[in-house]
Amino acid sequence: MIENPMVSGQGYEESYVAPVGRCEECNDLVFQGYEGLLFVDQLFCCTSCLEHHLKKSGAIQEI
């Protein structure tokens, strides 16, 4: 008879995604496989943070 390891108390190994770094703009954790961006060797958690960073550095301007 095969028993469910969650019910039998044997447990099971959970896998957690480890962060790959922190966002340069907001300092949030960035995880592999999510909306992370790598731009000129700098890591950003989302496109909004990348946009804010580029505006602050003067690389882009709103018109």
Buried (B, 14 or more C-beta within 10 A) or exposed (E): EEEEEEEEEEEEEEEEEEEBBBBBBEEEEBBEEEEBBEEEEEBBBBEEBBBBBBEEEEEEEEE
